[in-house]
Structures are given as C-alpha cells and as structure tokens.
Amino acid sequence: MTIAFFWMMRRLIIKHLVADANKRLQGIGVLESELINSSQLTQKLRNELEAQMTAAKQSIDFLTRETELSKSSVEQIETLKSQFIMHLQVLRTEVDEKKSQIVQEISQVPAVVAKEALKVAPQPPLNTSQNSQTASVSDEKLIADDYIKQAEGLYFQGNYDEALGCLEKAILANKDLDEAWYWRGNVLIRLQRPEEALACYDQALSIKPDNYEVWYNKAYLLGKMHRYEEAIACYERASLSESRKYGCWHSIAALLGQLQHYEEAIASYDRALAIKATDSEIWHNRGAMLAKVQQHAAAVDSYDRALELNPKRYETWYNRGNMLWRLLRYSDAIDSYDRAIGIRPDKYEVWYNRAAVFGKMQRYQESIESYDKAIALKPQDFEVWHNRGAAFDKLSQHEAAIASYESAITLNSECYEAWFGKGESLAKLQRQEEAIAAYEKAIAIKPDSYDAWRHLGIVLSELKRYEEAMAAYDRAIAIKPENAEAWRDRGAIVSELKHDTDKIDSAEKET
C-alpha cells in the first residue's frame, strides 16, 4: 500500500510537472509569436521613419531653395524700389520745372488771354528772347555731364536735395558714368543715408575699379560707421591707385589706433611720413600713439618735429609736457605747459597737470596757484580740491588744507582721499576726536585701507584708548602683515600697557 501510494503521488507530480511544462511551452510560443510581431512592427516603424526623414529632407531642400529665391526676389524688389523712387523723384522734379515754366509763360500773356487760357488748353509760349533762352537750356537738351556739373554746384551750395535730383537725371541719361554714382554717394552722405551711399560707391567702382576718390570716400564713410576693418581695407585699396597720396596711411593709422593696434598704427604713420614729412598733424598723432606704448622719449621727439612745423598748436605742447613729466623732466614739462598756456590759457587740464608737476618738484606754493587757476575754470572737480588740500598740508597750512578737503567732500562725499587727508590735518592740529571721525569715514568708504587703520590707531593711542588702538593696529596688520610700521606701533602700546601694569604691581606691593 505504501508503494502504491508513492507511485500514485509520483504519477500526480509528474503529471503536474508535464502540465506546467506544456503551459510554459505554450507561453514561450505566444512570446515567440509576439516577438515576431514586434519585430515586424519595428521594421514597419523603421521604414515609416525613414520615409518621413526622406520627406523632411526633401522639404528642407525645398525650403532652402525657396529661401534663396525669396532672398533674391527681395533684393530685386529693393533694387526696383530704389529705381522707382529715383524715377519718381526725377518725374516730380520735371513736373515742378514744367509747372514753373507754364506759370512763367502765362504771366507773360495779357490778363484777359491768361484768364481764357486757364479755361481751355494752355496756349503755346510766346516767341520772346527769354523763352528762347529758357528753351535752349531745357532739361531735355541737358546731357548727363551737364547734370553732374550742375549737381556739383548745388552740392557745394548745400542744396543736397536738388543736387540729388540732378544726379538721378544724369544716371537715367547714362547709368555707366562712374562720376554720377560717386557724386550721388557724396550727396547721400550729406542726407544721412549712409547705406545707400555705400551702394552708390560700389556701383561707381564696378564701372571704374581704380577710382582713388571713390575708394577713399568709401573708406571714410565705413570709418564713420565704426566698420574699421573694412575701412582699412578700402584705404589700402585706394593707396594702390595713388601710391603717392599720404592721406590713406594717415587715416589707416588712426583706425588702427581705434582698434588698439598701436604698433601697426605707428608703422602706418611712418609710411605716411615717408610720403610727406612736412605734415605736423602726422607727427603729432604719431607722438600720441607712441605714448600709448609707453615710448615717452620717442613721443617727445615726434612732438618736437610737429612743433617745428606748427608751433602754435596747444595740444602738441600739452601732450609734450605730459611725456616730459613721465620722463621725470619736471622743469622741461613746466616749460611745455607754459607754452600751452600761452596759446590756450582757458584749458583746465594744463593748469591741473602743471600744479601736479610743481608738487613733484616740492614747489607747493606754485602748485597751489596753478590749482587755483584750474578751480576757476572747473570748480566742480572734487579731485583738484583734494590735491590742493594736500599741497597746503605740505606747507603745514592745515586749516587751509581742511577747508580744501571739505570742498572736495561737498562735491563728492565718497572721496576716500579727502576724508583721509582731512583726518591727517586734524590730527596735526591735535583735534583728535574730529580726526577719528574723519578716519572712520575714510574706512567706511575703503575698509581695506592700511593707512587709515594705522593712523586711526595712532590717534587712539594718543588718547590712551589702548584697546581700541590695538584693534585698529590689528586690522592694519591683517591688511599688510609685511609692513613693519603697524607692528612697531602695536609693540609700543604693548610696552606701554606692560609699563602701566608694572607700576600698578609696584604700587600694590608698597601698600
């Protein structure tokens, strides 16, 4: 019975396992079928995606072509628009002239006839000498060159709109005249239409590529539009047409200076001078460019050459003085400033720099006198008031210094130098509390000022406010730990405190 039981159980288990296996096999078959279907679906989706990508690419190509066609169409439309406007302007000018002519003819007819003429068709003009003369110079008989000459005259008279009308008539008569396009560009510049002017210059160059004046004017216009690289290229092209004209290299140098290419600018000035060495403007500008690269001695030489050619130019004497200051040639700088003042005594900056150089020479009274001249010309500059206060301090005229510092502070309450200078002057007058307030204001403006913290510590120490003084010295040391002054001053306070402690201990022992 036991064997039979186990045998039955074995059969049941085997049957269950077989059924489970069959079930799993069926599941695998379903999964396999689904996998096949999924693979087919994936392939279908891939095919659809490829088809869509192909269609998208075709659409993009189509849109690209359409965009190019549209761009071309827009350009054509703009060209047609410009031509239409030009024709319209010419037509309007002709109508105005014809109207004026008819009015003039009617005015010469008796009043009764004129009245009737207004009711019916206009009568033919009277055969007078004046009408004959008018007819002889009528617009229909004017050739393109005559229009250009007429436009030039109107241009120099400042009648730019009328000049433009004449040039457009010339172009309608003969569109292949580069001179007509060139003058039209010049007129359009005066009418503040730079882009149209550039187009006219380009049209002129397409007719006559070696026209120096067109290249030069185009370069000048591009420079005014801050398109410096393009302007330089046009000046270079102009110089190929006229190699002996120095103006191109002079202008190229100025543009290179705007681009901060100073060495190249100096080389361009040298090329201009190789063509014409007698132009003081080139020597002056070359000196200014040499100053940009810290070649102060060479700059002085260049200014000297400029002054040989034109000794009446204020800017050259002034700039020369600045270079001599940099070279520590203070007396020569003063002489140069004096020459500048002799030409333009109303220039603030020369008095200001002259005062600063006198300060370097420790001639403080003359420095103050120059600062006074500068203040008379520009009283709202806080810096000149501060520097004037520093000069008074050097003369130990501390009250005058404080007044000058306060004028600077009135103009600019955030001027650190004026607050610090005022603090120093107050400290020298033993007005310590006011000095502390001034130093604290300076520190509020510039918290990392070593000098303000150290001088605050000195004043606090003089008032025996040692703990505050120690804190001020610590702040100064934190800013400049390598500076021995603050360490020394702090050490003096420590010694003072130790001495006071020793005195207290000694007094306690005696009691």
C-alpha positions as CSV (number, residue, x, y, z in Angstrom):
1,M,0.0,0.0,0.0
2,T,2.8,2.4,0.8
3,I,4.5,1.6,-2.5
4,A,1.2,2.1,-4.3
5,F,0.7,5.5,-2.5
6,F,4.1,6.7,-3.5
7,W,3.6,5.5,-7.0
8,M,0.3,7.4,-7.3
9,M,1.9,10.5,-5.8
10,R,4.8,10.2,-8.3
11,R,2.3,10.0,-11.2
12,L,0.4,13.0,-9.9
13,I,3.7,15.1,-9.5
14,I,4.9,14.0,-13.0
15,K,1.5,14.9,-14.5
16,H,1.6,18.3,-12.7
17,L,5.1,19.0,-14.0
18,V,4.2,17.9,-17.5
19,A,1.1,20.2,-17.5
20,D,3.2,23.0,-16.1
21,A,5.9,22.4,-18.8
22,N,3.2,22.3,-21.5
23,K,1.8,25.6,-20.2
24,R,5.2,27.2,-20.2
25,L,5.9,25.9,-23.7
26,Q,2.6,27.5,-24.8
27,G,3.7,30.7,-23.2
28,I,7.0,30.6,-25.0
29,G,5.1,30.0,-28.2
30,V,3.0,33.1,-27.5
31,L,6.1,35.2,-26.6
32,E,7.8,33.9,-29.8
33,S,4.7,34.9,-31.8
34,E,4.6,38.3,-30.1
35,L,8.3,38.8,-30.7
36,I,7.9,38.1,-34.4
37,N,5.0,40.5,-34.5
38,S,7.1,43.1,-32.6
39,S,10.0,42.6,-35.0
40,Q,7.7,43.1,-37.9
41,L,6.2,46.2,-36.2
42,T,9.7,47.6,-35.5
43,Q,10.7,47.1,-39.1
44,K,7.5,48.8,-40.2
45,L,8.1,51.7,-37.9
46,R,11.7,52.0,-39.1
47,N,10.5,52.0,-42.7
48,E,7.9,54.7,-41.9
49,L,10.6,56.8,-40.0
50,E,13.0,56.5,-42.9
51,A,10.2,57.6,-45.3
52,Q,9.4,60.6,-43.1
53,M,13.1,61.6,-42.8
54,T,13.4,61.4,-46.6
55,A,10.3,63.6,-46.9
56,A,11.6,66.0,-44.3
57,K,14.9,66.3,-46.1
58,Q,13.1,67.0,-49.4
59,S,11.0,69.6,-47.6
60,I,14.2,71.2,-46.1
61,D,15.8,71.3,-49.5
62,F,12.7,72.8,-51.0
63,L,12.5,75.5,-48.2
64,T,16.2,76.3,-48.7
65,R,15.7,76.8,-52.4
66,E,12.6,78.9,-51.7
67,T,14.5,80.9,-49.2
68,E,17.3,81.6,-51.7
69,L,14.7,82.5,-54.3
70,S,12.9,84.7,-51.8
71,K,16.2,86.5,-50.8
72,S,16.9,87.1,-54.5
73,S,13.4,88.3,-55.0
74,V,13.7,90.7,-52.1
75,E,17.0,92.0,-53.4
76,Q,15.4,92.5,-56.8
77,I,12.4,94.2,-55.2
78,E,14.7,96.5,-53.3
79,T,16.6,97.4,-56.5
80,L,13.3,98.0,-58.3
81,K,12.1,100.1,-55.4
82,S,15.2,102.2,-55.4
83,Q,14.9,102.7,-59.2
84,F,11.2,103.5,-58.9
85,I,11.9,106.1,-56.2
86,M,14.7,107.6,-58.3
87,H,12.4,107.8,-61.3
88,L,9.6,109.2,-59.2
89,Q,11.9,111.9,-57.9
90,V,13.1,112.8,-61.4
91,L,9.5,112.9,-62.6
92,R,8.5,115.1,-59.7
93,T,11.4,117.5,-60.4
94,E,10.4,117.6,-64.1
95,V,6.8,118.3,-63.2
96,D,7.8,121.1,-60.9
97,E,10.0,122.6,-63.5
98,K,7.3,122.3,-66.2
99,K,4.8,123.8,-63.9
100,S,7.1,126.7,-63.1
101,Q,7.7,127.2,-66.9
102,I,4.0,127.3,-67.6
103,V,3.3,129.7,-64.8
104,Q,6.1,132.0,-66.2
105,E,4.7,131.8,-69.7
106,I,1.1,132.5,-68.5
107,S,2.4,135.6,-66.6
108,Q,3.7,137.0,-69.9
109,V,0.3,136.8,-71.6
110,P,-2.2,139.7,-71.1
111,A,-4.5,139.2,-68.2
112,V,-7.6,138.5,-70.4
113,V,-5.8,136.0,-72.5
114,A,-4.3,134.4,-69.4
115,K,-7.8,134.1,-68.0
116,E,-9.1,132.4,-71.1
117,A,-6.0,130.2,-71.2
118,L,-6.9,128.8,-67.8
119,K,-10.3,127.8,-69.0
120,V,-9.1,126.0,-72.1
121,A,-5.9,124.3,-73.2
122,P,-2.7,126.1,-72.5
123,Q,-1.5,128.5,-75.2
124,P,1.9,127.9,-76.8
125,P,4.6,130.0,-75.3
126,L,5.3,133.5,-76.7
127,N,8.3,133.6,-79.0
128,T,10.3,136.0,-76.9
129,S,14.0,136.1,-76.4
130,Q,13.6,135.0,-72.8
131,N,11.5,131.9,-73.8
132,S,14.1,131.1,-76.4
133,Q,16.8,131.2,-73.8
134,T,14.8,129.0,-71.5
135,A,14.1,126.5,-74.2
136,S,17.8,126.4,-75.1
137,V,18.7,125.2,-71.6
138,S,15.7,123.0,-71.2
139,D,16.2,119.7,-69.2
140,E,15.5,117.6,-72.3
141,K,18.7,119.0,-74.0
142,L,20.9,118.7,-71.0
143,I,23.3,115.8,-71.3
144,A,24.5,113.7,-68.3
145,D,27.7,115.6,-67.9
146,D,25.8,118.9,-67.6
147,Y,23.6,117.4,-64.9
148,I,26.7,116.3,-62.9
149,K,28.3,119.7,-63.1
150,Q,25.0,121.3,-62.1
151,A,24.8,118.8,-59.1
152,E,28.4,119.7,-58.1
153,G,27.5,123.3,-57.9
154,L,24.3,122.6,-55.9
155,Y,26.3,120.3,-53.6
156,F,28.8,123.0,-52.7
157,Q,26.0,125.4,-52.1
158,G,24.4,123.0,-49.6
159,N,21.3,122.3,-51.8
160,Y,21.6,118.5,-51.4
161,D,18.1,117.5,-52.4
162,E,18.3,119.5,-55.7
163,A,21.8,118.0,-56.3
164,L,20.4,114.5,-55.8
165,G,17.6,115.2,-58.4
166,C,20.2,116.3,-60.9
167,L,22.4,113.3,-60.3
168,E,19.4,110.9,-60.7
169,K,18.7,112.6,-64.1
170,A,22.3,112.0,-65.1
171,I,22.1,108.4,-64.1
172,L,18.8,108.0,-66.1
173,A,20.6,109.6,-69.1
174,N,23.7,107.4,-68.7
175,K,23.9,104.8,-66.0
176,D,27.5,103.9,-66.9
177,L,29.0,107.2,-65.6
178,D,31.0,106.4,-62.5
179,E,31.2,110.1,-61.7
180,A,27.5,110.4,-61.4
181,W,27.3,107.4,-58.9
182,Y,30.3,108.9,-57.0
183,W,28.6,112.3,-56.5
184,R,25.3,110.6,-55.7
185,G,27.1,108.8,-52.9
186,N,28.6,112.1,-51.6
187,V,25.2,113.7,-51.6
188,L,23.5,110.8,-49.8
189,I,26.1,111.0,-47.1
190,R,25.1,114.6,-46.5
191,L,21.5,113.5,-46.4
192,Q,22.3,110.9,-43.7
193,R,21.7,107.9,-45.9
194,P,25.0,106.0,-45.5
195,E,23.9,102.6,-46.7
196,E,22.6,104.0,-50.0
197,A,25.8,106.0,-50.3
198,L,27.9,102.8,-49.9
199,A,25.8,101.2,-52.7
200,C,26.5,104.1,-54.9
201,Y,30.2,103.9,-54.3
202,D,30.2,100.2,-55.1
203,Q,28.3,100.9,-58.3
204,A,30.9,103.5,-59.3
205,L,33.8,101.1,-58.5
206,S,32.1,98.4,-60.6
207,I,32.4,100.8,-63.5
208,K,35.9,102.2,-62.7
209,P,37.7,100.0,-60.2
210,D,40.8,102.2,-59.9
211,N,39.0,105.4,-58.8
212,Y,41.0,106.7,-55.9
213,E,38.4,109.2,-54.7
214,V,35.7,106.6,-54.5
215,W,37.8,104.2,-52.6
216,Y,38.9,107.0,-50.2
217,N,35.4,108.3,-49.6
218,K,34.0,104.8,-49.1
219,A,36.8,104.1,-46.6
220,Y,36.0,107.4,-44.8
221,L,32.3,106.5,-44.6
222,L,33.0,103.0,-43.3
223,G,35.2,104.5,-40.6
224,K,32.3,106.9,-39.6
225,M,30.1,103.8,-39.3
226,H,32.7,102.1,-37.0
227,R,33.4,99.4,-39.6
228,Y,37.1,99.9,-39.1
229,E,38.5,96.7,-40.7
230,E,36.5,97.3,-43.9
231,A,37.6,100.9,-43.9
232,I,41.3,100.0,-43.5
233,A,40.9,97.6,-46.5
234,C,39.4,100.3,-48.6
235,Y,42.1,102.8,-47.7
236,E,44.7,100.2,-48.6
237,R,43.0,99.7,-52.0
238,A,42.9,103.4,-52.5
239,S,46.7,103.6,-51.9
240,L,47.2,101.1,-54.7
241,S,45.6,103.5,-57.1
242,E,47.5,106.6,-55.8
243,S,50.7,105.4,-54.1
244,R,52.0,109.0,-53.5
245,K,48.9,110.1,-51.5
246,Y,49.8,110.0,-47.8
247,G,46.2,110.6,-46.6
248,C,45.4,106.9,-46.8
249,W,48.1,105.8,-44.5
250,H,47.3,108.7,-42.1
251,S,43.7,107.5,-41.9
252,I,44.7,103.8,-41.6
253,A,46.9,104.7,-38.6
254,A,44.0,106.5,-36.9
255,L,41.7,103.5,-37.4
256,L,44.4,101.1,-36.1
257,G,44.6,103.3,-33.0
258,Q,40.8,102.9,-32.6
259,L,41.4,99.1,-32.7
260,Q,44.2,99.4,-30.2
261,H,46.8,98.1,-32.7
262,Y,49.2,100.8,-31.6
263,E,52.5,99.3,-33.1
264,E,50.8,98.9,-36.5
265,A,49.4,102.4,-36.2
266,I,52.9,103.8,-35.6
267,A,54.2,101.9,-38.7
268,S,51.3,103.4,-40.8
269,Y,52.2,106.9,-39.6
270,D,55.8,106.2,-40.6
271,R,54.6,105.2,-44.1
272,A,52.6,108.5,-44.3
273,L,55.7,110.5,-43.3
274,A,57.8,108.7,-45.9
275,I,55.5,110.3,-48.5
276,K,55.1,113.7,-46.8
277,A,57.3,114.5,-43.8
278,T,56.1,118.1,-43.6
279,D,52.7,117.4,-42.1
280,S,52.6,118.5,-38.4
281,E,49.4,116.6,-37.8
282,I,51.0,113.3,-38.7
283,W,53.9,114.0,-36.3
284,H,51.5,115.0,-33.6
285,N,49.3,111.9,-33.9
286,R,52.4,109.7,-34.1
287,G,53.6,111.1,-30.8
288,A,50.2,110.3,-29.2
289,M,50.4,106.7,-30.5
290,L,54.0,106.3,-29.1
291,A,52.7,107.5,-25.7
292,K,50.2,104.6,-25.9
293,V,53.0,102.1,-25.9
294,Q,55.0,103.9,-23.2
295,Q,57.7,105.2,-25.6
296,H,57.8,108.6,-23.9
297,A,61.2,109.8,-25.2
298,A,60.2,108.9,-28.8
299,A,56.9,110.6,-28.3
300,V,58.7,113.8,-27.2
301,D,60.9,113.6,-30.4
302,S,57.7,113.3,-32.5
303,Y,56.1,116.2,-30.8
304,D,59.2,118.3,-31.3
305,R,59.0,117.6,-35.1
306,A,55.4,118.6,-35.1
307,L,56.2,121.9,-33.3
308,E,58.9,122.7,-35.8
309,L,56.2,122.7,-38.4
310,N,53.4,124.2,-36.3
311,P,54.5,125.9,-33.0
312,K,51.0,127.3,-32.4
313,R,49.2,124.1,-31.6
314,Y,48.2,123.9,-28.0
315,E,47.6,120.2,-27.9
316,T,51.1,119.4,-29.0
317,W,52.7,121.5,-26.2
318,Y,50.3,120.0,-23.7
319,N,51.0,116.4,-24.7
320,R,54.7,117.0,-24.9
321,G,54.6,118.3,-21.3
322,N,52.8,115.1,-20.2
323,M,55.5,113.0,-21.8
324,L,58.3,115.0,-20.1
325,W,56.5,114.5,-16.8
326,R,56.6,110.8,-17.3
327,L,60.3,111.1,-18.0
328,L,60.8,113.0,-14.7
329,R,62.0,116.0,-16.6
330,Y,59.9,118.3,-14.5
331,S,61.4,121.7,-15.4
332,D,61.0,120.9,-19.1
333,A,57.4,119.8,-18.5
334,I,56.6,123.1,-16.8
335,D,58.1,125.0,-19.8
336,S,56.0,123.0,-22.2
337,Y,52.9,123.6,-20.1
338,D,53.7,127.3,-20.1
339,R,53.9,127.3,-23.9
340,A,50.5,125.6,-24.0
341,I,49.0,128.2,-21.6
342,G,50.4,131.0,-23.7
343,I,48.2,129.6,-26.6
344,R,45.1,128.5,-24.6
345,P,45.0,129.9,-21.1
346,D,41.4,128.6,-20.7
347,K,42.4,125.0,-20.6
348,Y,41.7,123.4,-17.3
349,E,43.8,120.2,-17.8
350,V,47.1,122.1,-18.4
351,W,46.7,124.1,-15.2
352,Y,45.9,120.9,-13.3
353,N,48.9,118.9,-14.6
354,R,51.2,121.9,-14.1
355,A,50.1,122.1,-10.5
356,A,50.8,118.3,-10.1
357,V,54.3,118.7,-11.5
358,F,55.1,121.6,-9.2
359,G,54.0,119.3,-6.4
360,K,56.5,116.7,-7.6
361,M,59.2,119.5,-7.5
362,Q,58.1,120.4,-3.9
363,R,57.2,123.9,-5.1
364,Y,53.9,123.8,-3.2
365,Q,53.0,127.4,-3.3
366,E,53.3,127.5,-7.1
367,S,51.3,124.2,-7.2
368,I,48.5,125.9,-5.2
369,E,48.5,128.8,-7.5
370,S,48.0,126.5,-10.5
371,Y,45.3,124.6,-8.7
372,D,43.5,127.9,-8.1
373,K,43.6,128.6,-11.9
374,A,42.2,125.1,-12.5
375,I,39.4,125.6,-10.0
376,A,38.5,129.0,-11.6
377,L,37.9,127.1,-14.8
378,K,36.3,124.0,-13.4
379,P,35.2,124.4,-9.8
380,Q,33.1,121.2,-9.7
381,D,36.0,118.8,-9.9
382,F,36.5,117.4,-6.4
383,E,39.9,116.0,-7.2
384,V,41.5,119.4,-7.8
385,W,40.2,120.5,-4.3
386,H,41.7,117.4,-2.7
387,N,45.1,117.8,-4.4
388,R,45.1,121.5,-3.4
389,G,44.4,120.4,0.2
390,A,47.4,118.1,0.1
391,A,49.6,120.9,-1.1
392,F,48.5,123.1,1.8
393,D,49.3,120.2,4.1
394,K,52.9,120.1,2.8
395,L,53.2,123.8,3.7
396,S,51.8,123.0,7.2
397,Q,48.8,125.2,6.5
398,H,46.4,122.7,8.0
399,E,43.4,124.9,8.3
400,A,43.5,125.8,4.6
401,A,44.1,122.2,3.9
402,I,41.0,121.2,5.8
403,A,38.9,123.8,4.0
404,S,40.0,122.5,0.7
405,Y,39.3,118.9,1.7
406,E,35.8,119.8,2.8
407,S,35.2,121.4,-0.6
408,A,36.2,118.1,-2.2
409,I,33.9,116.2,0.2
410,T,31.0,118.6,-0.5
411,L,31.3,117.7,-4.2
412,N,31.9,114.0,-3.6
413,S,31.1,112.6,-0.1
414,E,32.6,109.3,-1.1
415,C,36.1,110.7,-1.8
416,Y,38.3,108.5,0.4
417,E,41.4,110.6,-0.2
418,A,39.7,113.8,1.0
419,W,38.4,112.2,4.3
420,F,41.8,110.6,5.0
421,G,43.7,113.9,4.2
422,K,41.2,115.8,6.4
423,G,41.9,113.3,9.2
424,E,45.7,113.8,8.9
425,S,45.3,117.6,9.0
426,L,43.0,117.4,12.1
427,A,45.4,115.1,13.8
428,K,48.3,117.5,13.2
429,L,46.2,120.3,14.8
430,Q,45.6,118.0,17.9
431,R,41.9,117.8,17.1
432,Q,41.9,114.0,17.7
433,E,38.2,113.4,18.1
434,E,37.5,115.1,14.8
435,A,40.4,113.2,13.3
436,I,39.0,109.9,14.5
437,A,35.6,110.7,12.9
438,A,37.3,111.5,9.6
439,Y,39.4,108.3,9.6
440,E,36.3,106.3,10.4
441,K,34.5,107.8,7.4
442,A,37.5,107.0,5.2
443,I,37.5,103.4,6.5
444,A,33.7,103.2,5.8
445,I,34.5,104.1,2.2
446,K,37.6,101.9,1.9
447,P,37.6,99.2,4.6
448,D,40.9,97.6,3.4
449,S,42.9,100.8,3.8
450,Y,46.0,100.1,5.7
451,D,46.9,103.7,6.1
452,A,43.5,104.7,7.6
453,W,43.5,101.9,10.1
454,R,47.1,102.6,11.2
455,H,46.5,106.4,11.5
456,L,43.3,105.7,13.5
457,G,45.4,103.5,15.8
458,I,47.9,106.4,16.3
459,V,45.2,108.9,17.3
460,L,43.5,106.4,19.6
461,S,46.9,105.7,21.2
462,E,47.5,109.4,21.8
463,L,44.1,109.5,23.6
464,K,45.3,106.4,25.6
465,R,42.4,104.4,24.3
466,Y,44.8,101.4,24.0
467,E,42.3,98.6,23.5
468,E,40.7,100.4,20.5
469,A,44.2,101.3,19.2
470,M,45.3,97.7,19.4
471,A,42.2,96.6,17.5
472,A,43.0,99.3,14.8
473,Y,46.6,98.1,14.5
474,D,45.5,94.5,14.3
475,R,43.2,95.4,11.3
476,A,46.1,97.3,9.7
477,I,48.5,94.3,10.2
478,A,45.8,91.9,8.8
479,I,45.8,94.0,5.6
480,K,49.6,94.4,5.3
481,P,51.3,91.9,7.6
482,E,54.7,92.6,6.0
483,N,54.7,96.3,6.9
484,A,56.8,96.9,10.0
485,E,55.2,100.3,11.0
486,A,52.0,98.8,12.4
487,W,53.9,96.1,14.2
488,R,56.2,98.7,15.8
489,D,53.3,100.9,16.8
490,R,51.4,98.0,18.2
491,G,54.5,96.9,20.1
492,A,54.8,100.4,21.6
493,I,51.3,100.0,23.0
494,V,52.1,96.6,24.5
495,S,55.1,98.1,26.2
496,E,53.1,101.0,27.5
497,L,50.4,98.6,28.8
498,K,53.2,96.4,30.4
499,H,54.8,99.5,32.0
500,D,51.4,100.6,33.4
501,T,50.9,97.1,34.8
502,D,54.3,97.1,36.4
503,K,53.6,100.4,38.0
504,I,50.3,99.1,39.4
505,D,52.0,96.0,40.8
506,S,54.7,98.1,42.4
507,A,52.2,100.4,44.0
508,E,50.3,97.4,45.4
509,K,53.5,95.9,46.9
510,E,54.3,99.2,48.6
511,T,50.8,99.3,50.2
